[in-house]
Every structure is written in structure tokens, then in C-alpha cells.
Amino acid sequence: MRENVLILVVVAAVVIVVALIELATAALPILIVVLLVPPEERPALAALIAAADSSRRLRLWPALRVAVAARRAARSTAEPPMVAELFVSQR
């Protein structure tokens, strides 16, 4: 009888852990976008993630690598402001 209860407790614990992991993997990308991405960049990031991953579950690291590469490419093509423009804008 005692062994049956122990087996039941172990199985229940495994099911709870798996359920919590599934919830965390579903909620983590949403939390990252809401908390860390500026509002004006959210639509672009959402489109990028959707294009990078078409499966049911988000593959977080490949999507983040693509997002970082796109951000670096966008920043490298943007022209840095001139020193005189910075000086004028601070007055």
C-alpha cells in the first residue's frame, strides 16, 4: 500500500513539473517581448519571429539569433549622427 502511494506521488510530481515547464516555455517569449522590447519595435520583432519559426512551439534561441542579426544589420546601415547635430540638439 505504501509503495502505491509513493508511486502515485512520484507520477503526480513528474506531471506537475512537465506542466510547469510547458507553461514557462509558452509564456517566456511573450514576457520577453512585453518587458524588454520597446513598443515601437514589437511589430517588427513579431514578424521576424513568425518568419523564423513556423512550428507550433517557438524555438527561442534561433529566433533570438535572427533578431540580433537583423538588429545589427539595421544599426550598421544607419548613419550615425554628426557631432554638430548632437551639439545643436543638446542646446
N, C-alpha and C positions, 0 to 999 in steps of 0.2 A: 504494500500500500504506500509506504513511504517513498519507494523508488518511482512509483507512478506520479506522485505529486512533484517530485524533483524533475522528472522528465517534462511534465506539463509546465513547470516554472521556466525551465530552460528554453523550451519551444516558444513560450509566450515572450520571453526576453529577446529571443532572436527575431521574432516577428516585429516587436516594437522597435528594435534597433534598425531593421531594414526599412520600416515605415518612416522613421525619423530621417534616415539618410535620403530616402526618396523625396521627402518634403524639402529637405535642405537643398538638394540638387535642383529642385524645381524653383525654389524661392531665391536662391543665391544670385542668379543673373538679374532678376528684377530688382533686388536690393542694390546690387552694384550700380545699375543704371540710374535708379532713383536717387541714391545717395551720393554718387561720385561723378556723374556726368552732368555737365551744365545743361540747363533746359534747351538752349539753342542748338546743342549738338545731339540731342536724343533721337530726333528722327533719322539723322544720318547714321547713327550707330545702330538703330533698329533695322534699317535697310541693309546695312553691312552684315549684321549678324544673321539676318534672314537669308542673305545671299550666300554666306559662308557655310551655313548649316541648314540642310533641308530635311533632316531627320526629325523624329518626334522629340527626342531629348537633345537639349543643347550641349554641344561639345565645347566647353568653356574655353580651354586653352587655345585650340586652333582659332576660335573666333577672336579671342583677345590678341593673338599674334597678328591676325589680319587687320584688326582695328589699329594696333600700334603701327604697323607698316603703312597703313593708309594715312594715319595722322602725321607720321614722319615725312611722308611724301608731300602732304599738303603744306607742312611747315617749311620744307626745303624749297618749294616752289614759290612760297610767299616772299615778297620782297621785304626785308627789314626796314623799319622807318629810318629816315635820315636823322642824324644828330640834331640838325637845325630844327626839324619838325618836333622832336622831343622837347627841345628847349622852348620853343614857342608854345607848345601845348601845356607846359608847366606854369606859364605866366598867368 
